[in-house]
Amino acid sequence: MGIIDDVRSEELWRAFLCDREQKVSFPKRFRQQLEKIIDEKLYLSFYEEIVSGSFHERIPVKKLVAKTGKAEKRTVYYYPGLTGCLLKFINWRLAEYSYLFGKDLYSFSGERNSKSALSRLLRIKDLRDSYIYKLDISSYFNSIDQSILIPELEEEIPDRALTDFLQRILTKHRFIFEGTVIEEDPGAMPGLPFAGFFANFYLRGMDSFFSEKGYRYFRYADDIMVLCSDMDDYRYVKENMEDMLERRHLRVNRAKERLYLPGESFEFLGFGFDPPKVDLSQVAFRKIKARIRRQARSIRRWMLRKDVETPAALSVMIRKFDRKFFGTQPGEICWAAWYFPWITTDATLRQVDRYLQQEIRYIATGRHSNMNYRAVSYDEMKRLGYRSLVNEYYKYIEMSKNEDCIHKSGEA
């Protein structure tokens, strides 16, 4: 029995649904789609289509998605409707092959994730004394060479039906883009559920090389960081890494390549590190500012076009970022849930608070001016539901201290 055979198993589809239900984020539409597949036994039709080959008559869609805070767009591919659920199911079963990945890889993996990387990083006692080489791979997902990837998948994965299915998906090269059928090489097809698996798999040799050499190596998809002992060590790492990437037909993004000298602050996974201080990274700060700015301008245009009263427009802005920062239910994945457990300073949170307040006032007046303080007071914002990140951060710190005390009392 292989993963393609698993597609016809009601028991496994129900297990998949149960697993998704344990996730904090489980969209209602996705739940309804999975329930429909199970209740109507549509998984049997999926299986027959895969075995007969008719599944591959479907043509995926290409879409351009704006990058946060940037004019450029990234390319994603997807299969609409229930077909997307099938691919998510197969990707869920691909966890069976996670043993192929190294211990220093933290992307798209259940057990090792970005939190594991941060935890490991913060345990390094001589972090401040290290030479830190950080780089990003240019257009990684789209640049993965299928002529290298596919034979290696076939060599490492013993499930022939699965590798044949993945190969036919990858080599289709026909997509619907803005209503027209086009042809192009999609690399690892970013956007598809198993694109992350391909991205992990493709550089597993490089991951193993640096791990086996004893380097403190971190990789999250195309974001790589290596701690070096001195400049000679750095040059060795850089030379070998560039050689390995070149042999895989990949290029370093020079704009994001950086060597941090001992004692310098550095950024990784959205955080800024100045040991022992941890804050939001400047990249994360710029991204949230860009999102706030766009929303403020959009809501002001809507307010003027629809003749909406100012308090109602301000309330819309405040609710949007309340959901973004704090979520709508306990335990939900949100901005605060990601940053609060790790940061040790409120410095950037204060800047975000100030900027959000500034843009809320802009909605009311259409300008940036000190006079805006009279137009919309802080008390008025609070009345409309505004919550300060700084205040919420210290509430989180206090709550964490209380929980630690209760835990220690229980142990006693």
C-alpha positions as CSV (number, residue, x, y, z in Angstrom):
1,M,0.0,0.0,0.0
2,G,1.3,3.4,-1.0
3,I,0.2,7.0,-0.6
4,I,-1.9,6.9,-3.8
5,D,-3.7,3.8,-2.5
6,D,-4.3,5.8,0.7
7,V,-6.5,8.2,-1.3
8,R,-9.3,5.6,-1.4
9,S,-9.2,5.0,2.4
10,E,-12.2,6.6,4.3
11,E,-10.4,6.0,7.6
12,L,-7.4,8.1,6.5
13,W,-9.6,10.9,5.1
14,R,-11.4,11.0,8.5
15,A,-8.0,11.0,10.2
16,F,-6.9,13.9,8.0
17,L,-10.1,15.8,8.9
18,C,-9.4,15.1,12.6
19,D,-5.9,16.4,12.3
20,R,-7.0,19.6,10.6
21,E,-9.5,20.1,13.4
22,Q,-6.7,20.1,15.9
23,K,-5.1,23.1,14.1
24,V,-5.9,26.6,15.4
25,S,-6.6,27.8,11.9
26,F,-9.1,25.6,10.0
27,P,-11.1,27.6,7.5
28,K,-14.8,26.8,7.4
29,R,-14.8,26.3,3.7
30,F,-12.0,23.8,3.9
31,R,-13.9,21.9,6.6
32,Q,-17.0,21.8,4.4
33,Q,-15.0,20.6,1.4
34,L,-13.4,17.7,3.4
35,E,-16.8,16.7,4.9
36,K,-18.3,16.6,1.4
37,I,-15.5,14.4,0.1
38,I,-16.0,12.0,2.9
39,D,-19.8,12.0,3.0
40,E,-20.1,11.5,-0.7
41,K,-17.1,9.2,-1.0
42,L,-15.6,11.5,-3.6
43,Y,-12.1,10.2,-2.7
44,L,-13.0,7.0,-4.6
45,S,-13.5,9.1,-7.8
46,F,-10.1,10.8,-7.1
47,Y,-8.4,7.5,-6.8
48,E,-9.9,6.2,-10.1
49,E,-8.9,9.4,-11.9
50,I,-5.3,9.1,-10.7
51,V,-5.0,5.4,-11.6
52,S,-6.6,5.9,-15.1
53,G,-4.5,9.1,-15.7
54,S,-7.6,11.3,-16.4
55,F,-6.7,13.4,-13.3
56,H,-3.8,14.9,-15.2
57,E,-6.2,16.3,-17.8
58,R,-7.0,19.0,-15.2
59,I,-5.1,22.2,-15.9
60,P,-3.9,24.2,-12.8
61,V,-4.2,27.9,-12.5
62,K,-1.3,30.4,-12.4
63,K,-1.8,33.6,-10.3
64,L,0.4,36.6,-9.4
65,V,0.2,37.6,-5.8
66,A,1.5,40.9,-4.4
67,K,4.4,40.7,-1.9
68,T,3.8,42.5,1.3
69,G,5.2,46.0,1.1
70,K,6.6,45.5,-2.4
71,A,5.6,46.4,-6.0
72,E,6.8,43.1,-7.3
73,K,4.6,40.0,-7.4
74,R,5.3,36.3,-6.8
75,T,3.9,33.5,-8.9
76,V,1.8,30.8,-7.4
77,Y,-0.1,27.8,-8.9
78,Y,-3.2,26.0,-7.6
79,Y,-5.9,23.5,-8.5
80,P,-9.3,25.1,-7.7
81,G,-12.1,23.4,-5.8
82,L,-12.0,19.9,-4.3
83,T,-8.9,19.0,-6.3
84,G,-6.9,21.3,-3.9
85,C,-8.2,19.2,-1.0
86,L,-6.9,16.0,-2.6
87,L,-3.4,17.6,-3.0
88,K,-3.5,18.7,0.7
89,F,-4.3,15.1,1.7
90,I,-1.4,13.7,-0.3
91,N,0.9,16.3,1.2
92,W,-0.3,15.3,4.7
93,R,0.7,11.7,3.9
94,L,4.1,12.9,2.6
95,A,5.0,13.4,6.3
96,E,5.9,9.7,6.1
97,Y,9.1,10.7,4.3
98,S,10.2,13.5,6.6
99,Y,13.1,11.2,7.7
100,L,14.8,12.3,4.4
101,F,15.4,15.8,5.9
102,G,18.2,16.9,8.1
103,K,17.9,18.0,11.8
104,D,18.8,21.6,10.9
105,L,15.9,22.1,8.5
106,Y,13.0,24.0,10.1
107,S,10.5,24.7,7.2
108,F,7.3,22.8,6.4
109,S,7.9,20.2,9.0
110,G,5.6,19.2,11.9
111,E,8.2,18.4,14.5
112,R,10.9,21.0,13.6
113,N,9.6,24.4,12.8
114,S,10.5,28.1,13.2
115,K,9.9,28.0,16.9
116,S,12.3,25.1,17.2
117,A,14.9,27.2,15.3
118,L,14.4,30.2,17.5
119,S,14.6,28.1,20.7
120,R,17.9,26.5,19.5
121,L,19.3,29.8,18.5
122,L,18.7,31.5,21.8
123,R,20.4,28.6,23.7
124,I,23.7,29.3,22.0
125,K,25.9,30.8,24.6
126,D,28.6,32.3,22.3
127,L,26.1,33.7,19.8
128,R,27.4,37.2,20.3
129,D,31.0,36.0,19.5
130,S,30.1,34.3,16.3
131,Y,30.6,35.3,12.7
132,I,27.1,34.9,11.2
133,Y,26.7,34.3,7.5
134,K,23.1,34.8,6.3
135,L,21.8,34.4,2.8
136,D,18.7,34.0,0.7
137,I,18.3,32.0,-2.5
138,S,16.9,34.0,-5.5
139,S,13.5,32.8,-6.6
140,Y,14.1,29.5,-4.9
141,F,10.8,27.7,-5.6
142,N,10.6,28.8,-9.2
143,S,14.3,28.0,-9.8
144,I,14.3,24.4,-8.6
145,D,15.5,22.3,-11.6
146,Q,13.0,19.5,-12.3
147,S,15.6,17.5,-14.2
148,I,17.5,17.2,-10.9
149,L,14.5,17.0,-8.6
150,I,12.5,14.3,-10.3
151,P,15.2,11.6,-10.6
152,E,16.2,12.2,-7.0
153,L,12.6,11.8,-5.8
154,E,12.4,8.5,-7.7
155,E,15.7,7.3,-6.2
156,E,14.8,8.2,-2.6
157,I,11.1,7.4,-2.4
158,P,10.2,3.7,-3.0
159,D,6.5,4.5,-3.8
160,R,6.5,4.3,-7.6
161,A,2.8,5.3,-7.9
162,L,3.5,8.4,-5.8
163,T,6.6,9.5,-7.7
164,D,4.8,9.0,-11.0
165,F,1.9,11.2,-9.8
166,L,4.3,13.9,-8.6
167,Q,6.3,13.8,-11.8
168,R,3.2,14.2,-13.9
169,I,2.1,17.2,-11.8
170,L,5.5,18.8,-12.1
171,T,6.0,18.3,-15.8
172,K,2.6,19.4,-17.0
173,H,3.9,22.9,-17.8
174,R,0.4,24.1,-19.0
175,F,-1.5,26.6,-16.9
176,I,-4.5,28.8,-17.1
177,F,-3.4,32.4,-16.6
178,E,-5.9,35.2,-16.9
179,G,-8.2,33.0,-18.9
180,T,-5.6,31.8,-21.4
181,V,-3.7,28.5,-21.5
182,I,0.0,29.2,-21.4
183,E,3.2,27.0,-21.2
184,E,6.1,27.5,-18.8
185,D,8.5,25.7,-16.4
186,P,7.1,26.2,-12.9
187,G,10.0,24.8,-10.9
188,A,8.6,23.3,-7.7
189,M,5.2,24.9,-8.4
190,P,5.0,27.3,-5.5
191,G,1.4,27.4,-4.1
192,L,0.8,23.7,-4.4
193,P,0.6,22.0,-1.0
194,F,3.7,19.8,-1.6
195,A,5.9,22.6,-3.0
196,G,7.3,22.9,0.6
197,F,8.2,19.2,0.5
198,F,10.1,19.7,-2.8
199,A,11.9,22.8,-1.4
200,N,13.0,20.8,1.7
201,F,14.0,17.8,-0.4
202,Y,16.0,19.7,-3.1
203,L,18.8,20.9,-0.7
204,R,18.9,18.0,1.6
205,G,22.5,17.2,0.5
206,M,23.7,20.7,1.5
207,D,21.8,20.5,4.8
208,S,23.6,17.2,5.6
209,F,27.0,18.5,4.5
210,F,27.0,21.4,7.0
211,S,25.4,19.4,9.8
212,E,27.9,16.6,9.5
213,K,30.7,19.1,9.5
214,G,29.5,20.3,12.9
215,Y,28.3,23.7,11.8
216,R,25.5,25.5,13.6
217,Y,23.4,25.6,10.5
218,F,19.8,26.8,10.1
219,R,17.6,26.6,7.0
220,Y,14.0,27.7,6.6
221,A,13.2,27.0,2.9
222,D,15.4,29.6,1.1
223,D,16.5,31.5,4.2
224,I,19.8,30.1,5.5
225,M,22.1,31.1,8.4
226,V,25.4,29.5,9.5
227,L,27.5,30.4,12.6
228,C,31.2,30.5,11.9
229,S,34.2,30.7,14.3
230,D,36.3,33.1,12.3
231,M,36.8,34.7,8.9
232,D,38.6,31.6,7.5
233,D,35.6,29.5,8.6
234,Y,33.2,32.0,6.9
235,R,35.1,31.8,3.6
236,Y,35.0,28.0,3.7
237,V,31.3,28.0,4.3
238,K,30.6,30.6,1.7
239,E,32.7,28.9,-1.0
240,N,31.2,25.5,-0.4
241,M,27.6,26.8,-0.2
242,E,27.9,28.8,-3.4
243,D,29.4,25.7,-5.2
244,M,26.6,23.5,-4.0
245,L,23.9,26.0,-5.0
246,E,25.5,26.5,-8.4
247,R,25.5,22.8,-9.1
248,R,21.8,22.8,-8.3
249,H,21.3,25.8,-10.8
250,L,20.5,28.2,-7.9
251,R,21.8,31.6,-7.2
252,V,22.4,33.6,-4.0
253,N,20.3,36.7,-3.7
254,R,23.2,39.2,-3.2
255,A,20.9,41.9,-2.0
256,K,20.0,39.7,1.0
257,E,23.4,38.2,1.6
258,R,25.2,39.4,4.7
259,L,28.1,38.6,7.1
260,Y,27.5,39.8,10.6
261,L,30.7,40.3,12.7
262,P,30.9,39.3,16.3
263,G,28.8,41.7,18.5
264,E,26.7,42.9,15.6
265,S,22.9,42.6,15.7
266,F,21.4,40.4,13.1
267,E,17.9,39.4,11.8
268,F,16.4,35.9,11.3
269,L,12.8,34.7,10.8
270,G,11.3,38.1,11.4
271,F,13.2,38.8,14.6
272,G,16.1,41.2,15.3
273,F,18.8,39.7,17.6
274,D,21.2,41.9,19.7
275,P,22.0,39.3,22.3
276,P,20.6,39.0,24.9
277,K,17.9,41.4,23.5
278,V,15.4,40.2,20.9
279,D,13.0,42.5,19.0
280,L,11.0,42.5,15.8
281,S,13.2,42.7,12.7
282,Q,13.3,45.9,10.7
283,V,11.9,43.9,7.8
284,A,8.9,42.8,9.9
285,F,8.5,46.4,11.0
286,R,8.5,47.8,7.4
287,K,6.0,45.1,6.3
288,I,3.5,45.9,9.0
289,K,3.9,49.6,8.4
290,A,3.2,49.1,4.7
291,R,0.1,47.0,5.5
292,I,-1.2,49.7,7.9
293,R,-0.6,52.4,5.4
294,R,-2.4,50.6,2.6
295,Q,-5.4,49.8,4.8
296,A,-5.6,53.4,6.0
297,R,-5.7,54.8,2.5
298,S,-8.2,52.1,1.3
299,I,-10.6,52.8,4.2
300,R,-10.4,56.6,3.8
301,R,-11.3,56.2,0.1
302,W,-14.2,53.9,1.0
303,M,-15.3,56.4,3.7
304,L,-15.5,59.3,1.3
305,R,-17.0,57.3,-1.6
306,K,-19.8,55.8,0.6
307,D,-20.2,58.8,2.8
308,V,-19.5,56.7,5.9
309,E,-19.4,58.5,9.2
310,T,-15.8,58.9,10.6
311,P,-16.2,56.9,13.8
312,A,-17.6,53.9,11.8
313,A,-14.6,54.1,9.4
314,L,-12.1,54.3,12.3
315,S,-13.8,51.4,13.9
316,V,-13.3,49.3,10.8
317,M,-9.6,50.1,10.8
318,I,-9.2,49.3,14.5
319,R,-11.1,46.0,14.2
320,K,-8.9,44.9,11.2
321,F,-5.7,45.3,13.1
322,D,-7.1,44.0,16.4
323,R,-7.8,40.7,14.5
324,K,-4.4,40.9,12.8
325,F,-2.5,41.5,16.1
326,F,-4.5,39.5,18.6
327,G,-6.7,37.1,16.7
328,T,-10.4,36.4,17.5
329,Q,-10.1,33.4,19.9
330,P,-7.6,32.1,22.5
331,G,-4.7,30.2,21.0
332,E,-5.2,31.5,17.5
333,I,-2.2,32.1,15.3
334,C,-1.7,35.8,15.2
335,W,0.9,38.5,15.3
336,A,1.1,38.7,19.1
337,A,1.1,34.9,19.5
338,W,4.2,34.8,17.2
339,Y,6.2,37.7,18.6
340,F,5.3,38.1,22.3
341,P,6.8,34.8,23.5
342,W,10.2,35.7,22.1
343,I,10.9,39.4,22.2
344,T,12.5,40.9,25.3
345,T,11.9,44.6,24.5
346,D,8.9,46.8,23.6
347,A,11.0,49.2,21.4
348,T,9.5,48.3,18.0
349,L,6.1,47.6,19.5
350,R,6.0,51.2,20.6
351,Q,6.8,52.3,17.0
352,V,4.1,50.1,15.6
353,D,1.6,51.6,18.1
354,R,2.5,55.1,17.2
355,Y,2.3,54.4,13.5
356,L,-1.1,52.7,13.7
357,Q,-2.5,55.6,15.8
358,Q,-1.1,58.1,13.2
359,E,-2.8,56.3,10.3
360,I,-6.1,56.0,12.2
361,R,-6.1,59.8,12.6
362,Y,-5.2,60.1,8.9
363,I,-8.4,58.3,8.0
364,A,-10.3,61.0,9.9
365,T,-8.5,64.1,8.4
366,G,-6.8,63.0,5.2
367,R,-3.5,64.5,6.3
368,H,-0.6,63.9,8.7
369,S,-0.3,66.7,11.2
370,N,0.0,67.3,14.9
371,M,-3.5,68.8,14.7
372,N,-4.8,65.3,14.2
373,Y,-4.4,64.7,17.9
374,R,-7.3,67.1,18.4
375,A,-9.4,65.4,15.7
376,V,-9.1,61.9,17.2
377,S,-8.0,61.5,20.8
378,Y,-6.4,58.4,22.3
379,D,-9.4,58.0,24.5
380,E,-11.7,58.0,21.4
381,M,-9.6,55.3,19.9
382,K,-9.9,53.2,23.0
383,R,-13.7,53.7,23.0
384,L,-13.8,52.3,19.5
385,G,-11.9,49.2,20.6
386,Y,-8.2,50.1,20.0
387,R,-5.7,48.0,22.0
388,S,-2.1,49.0,22.4
389,L,0.5,46.4,21.5
390,V,2.8,47.6,24.3
391,N,0.0,47.3,26.9
392,E,-1.0,43.8,25.6
393,Y,2.6,42.7,25.6
394,Y,3.1,43.5,29.3
395,K,-0.2,41.8,30.1
396,Y,1.2,38.7,28.4
397,I,4.4,39.0,30.4
398,E,2.5,39.2,33.7
399,M,0.3,36.3,32.8
400,S,3.3,34.2,31.8
401,K,4.9,35.0,35.2
402,N,1.7,33.9,37.0
403,E,1.5,30.7,35.0
404,D,5.1,29.9,35.9
405,C,4.4,30.4,39.6
406,I,1.4,28.1,39.4
407,H,3.4,25.5,37.6
408,K,6.2,25.7,40.1
409,S,3.7,25.5,43.0
410,G,2.2,22.4,41.5
411,E,5.6,20.8,41.2
412,A,6.3,21.5,44.8
